[in-house]
């Protein structure tokens, strides 16, 4: 397992890089009433541009999403399989990020799920260190900080309520280990095998540092 200090630095760096990549500003969404049972809808891969345009002025934050929940203690690789069952494929994975403007080494994530809660509140979750850690990284709209704990509790409840894990296959590059991995859940088994750099995933040398 990755050194605890490096893990903390990576998680913090990943969080702030993600905020910078997502953009900053002040959200102008309409005031939303308190709710008891949030509905969480995944943003499809094809709708990423629409999501960015709709929430381009959002101010992202992790506040309100880091109160401990059951899913924080579950291996990320298992959460990925639970997310697959509940929401289908991620909004984007590492191959979708290659070549993007502002792509940085700290953004070598395995997967990202983007959500819209109750049709108006944006939220994103992503892995911390591919298949090697527990839990997820969360970011949401600063305007709705007070609502985020309930959103996370609902997400945790729905994920842990999944009875059958979904098969998936992702690529992950670990800058700390300087290695590529094929991360899978298939035929009831998890695996994260070291592989050669996948064809078509060519990073500029500066991105691999």
C-alpha positions in Angstrom: 0.0 0.0 0.0 1.2 3.5 -0.7 2.9 5.4 2.1 0.3 7.2 4.3 2.0 10.6 3.9 2.1 10.2 0.1 -1.5 9.1 0.2 -2.6 12.2 2.0 -0.5 14.4 -0.3 -2.0 12.7 -3.3 -5.5 13.0 -2.1 -5.1 16.7 -1.3 -3.3 17.4 -4.6 -5.9 15.5 -6.6 -8.7 17.4 -4.9 -7.3 20.8 -5.6 -6.2 19.9 -9.1 -9.7 18.7 -9.8 -11.2 21.9 -8.5 -8.9 23.9 -10.7 -9.7 21.7 -13.7 -13.5 22.0 -13.1 -13.3 25.7 -12.8 -14.1 28.4 -10.2 -16.7 31.1 -9.8 -19.9 31.8 -8.0 -23.0 29.6 -8.7 -26.1 31.4 -9.8 -28.5 28.5 -9.5 -31.8 29.0 -8.0 -32.3 28.6 -4.2 -33.2 25.0 -3.4 -35.4 23.9 -0.5 -34.1 21.4 2.0 -34.9 17.8 1.0 -35.1 14.4 2.7 -34.5 11.9 -0.1 -32.2 13.3 -2.8 -32.4 11.8 -6.2 -29.0 11.2 -7.8 -28.7 11.0 -11.6 -25.4 10.2 -13.4 -24.2 12.5 -16.2 -23.7 10.4 -19.4 -20.4 10.4 -21.2 -22.1 12.2 -24.2 -23.5 14.9 -21.9 -20.2 16.1 -20.4 -20.1 19.3 -22.5 -23.7 20.2 -21.5 -22.8 19.6 -17.9 -19.8 21.9 -18.1 -21.8 24.6 -19.8 -24.7 24.4 -17.3 -22.4 24.6 -14.3 -19.5 26.6 -15.7 -19.8 29.3 -13.0 -20.0 26.9 -10.1 -17.7 27.2 -7.1 -16.6 23.6 -6.3 -15.9 22.4 -2.8 -15.4 19.2 -0.8 -17.0 20.7 2.3 -20.0 18.8 3.6 -18.9 15.6 1.8 -16.2 14.4 4.2 -18.3 13.4 7.2 -17.6 9.7 7.5 -19.9 7.2 5.9 -19.7 3.4 5.3 -18.4 3.8 1.8 -15.3 5.6 3.1 -14.0 2.3 4.5 -14.8 0.2 1.4 -12.0 -0.6 -1.1 -12.3 1.8 -4.1 -12.1 -1.2 -6.5 -15.3 -2.6 -4.8 -17.0 0.8 -4.9 -16.2 1.0 -8.6 -18.1 -2.3 -9.2 -21.0 -1.0 -7.0 -21.1 2.2 -9.0 -21.2 0.2 -12.2 -24.2 -1.7 -11.1 -26.0 1.4 -9.8 -25.1 3.9 -12.5 -23.5 2.1 -15.4 -20.2 3.2 -16.9 -18.3 6.2 -15.5 -18.9 9.7 -17.0 -15.3 9.5 -18.0 -12.2 7.4 -17.4 -8.5 8.0 -18.0 -8.5 7.5 -21.8 -11.1 10.4 -22.0 -8.7 12.8 -20.2 -5.6 12.2 -22.3 -4.7 15.2 -24.3 -7.1 17.5 -22.6 -6.1 21.1 -21.8 -4.9 21.5 -18.2 -4.3 17.7 -17.9 -1.6 17.3 -15.2 0.2 14.3 -13.5 -2.0 14.6 -10.4 -5.0 13.9 -12.5 -4.1 10.4 -13.4 -7.4 9.1 -12.1 -9.0 5.8 -13.0 -12.6 7.0 -13.2 -15.0 9.9 -12.6 -18.7 9.8 -12.0 -20.5 13.2 -12.5 -24.0 13.6 -11.0 -26.9 16.0 -10.9 -28.8 15.8 -7.6 -32.5 16.7 -7.6 -32.1 18.0 -11.2 -30.1 21.1 -10.1 -27.1 20.3 -7.8 -23.8 19.1 -9.4 -21.5 16.6 -7.7 -18.6 14.5 -8.8 -16.8 11.5 -7.3 -13.5 9.9 -8.4 -10.9 7.5 -7.2 -8.1 8.4 -4.8 -5.3 6.1 -6.0 -6.9 3.7 -8.5 -7.5 0.2 -6.9 -5.0 0.7 -4.1 -7.1 2.7 -1.6 -10.4 2.9 0.2 -13.3 5.4 -0.4 -13.6 8.2 -3.0 -12.9 11.8 -3.5 -16.0 14.0 -3.5 -16.7 17.6 -4.8 -19.9 19.5 -4.9 -21.4 23.0 -5.3 -20.4 25.3 -2.4 -23.9 26.9 -2.4 -25.3 23.5 -1.2 -22.8 22.6 1.5 -25.6 22.1 4.1 -27.2 19.5 1.9 -24.1 17.6 1.0 -24.1 15.3 4.1 -27.5 14.0 3.3 -26.5 13.5 -0.4 -23.5 11.5 0.7 -25.5 9.4 3.2 -28.0 8.6 0.4 -25.2 7.7 -2.0 -23.6 5.5 0.6 -26.9 3.7 1.4 -27.6 3.1 -2.3 -24.1 1.8 -3.0 -24.1 -0.5 -0.1 -27.6 -1.8 -1.0 -26.2 -3.2 -4.3 -26.6 -7.0 -4.3 -24.7 -7.9 -7.4 -21.5 -6.2 -8.4 -21.1 -5.0 -11.9 -18.2 -6.1 -14.2 -15.9 -3.4 -15.4 -12.5 -2.8 -17.0 -10.4 0.4 -16.5 -6.8 1.5 -17.1 -4.9 3.2 -14.4 -1.5 4.8 -14.3 0.2 5.3 -10.9 2.8 8.2 -11.0 4.2 7.1 -7.6 4.8 3.6 -8.8 5.5 4.6 -12.4 3.4 1.6 -13.6 0.3 0.9 -15.6 -2.5 -1.4 -14.3 -5.5 -3.1 -15.8 -8.2 -2.9 -13.1 -11.1 -5.3 -13.5 -14.0 -7.0 -11.8 -14.9 -10.1 -13.9 -16.4 -13.5 -13.1 -16.7 -12.5 -9.4 -13.1 -11.6 -9.0 -11.2 -8.3 -8.6 -7.8 -7.8 -10.2 -5.3 -5.0 -10.8 -2.6 -6.5 -12.9 0.5 -4.6 -14.0 0.6 -4.1 -17.8 2.6 -2.3 -20.5 1.4 1.1 -21.5 -1.9 0.6 -23.5 -1.9 1.3 -27.2 -3.4 4.7 -28.0 -2.7 6.1 -24.5 0.4 8.2 -25.2 1.2 11.0 -22.8 3.7 13.8 -23.4 6.9 13.1 -21.4 6.2 16.0 -19.1 2.8 14.4 -18.2 4.5 11.2 -17.1 6.7 12.9 -14.6 
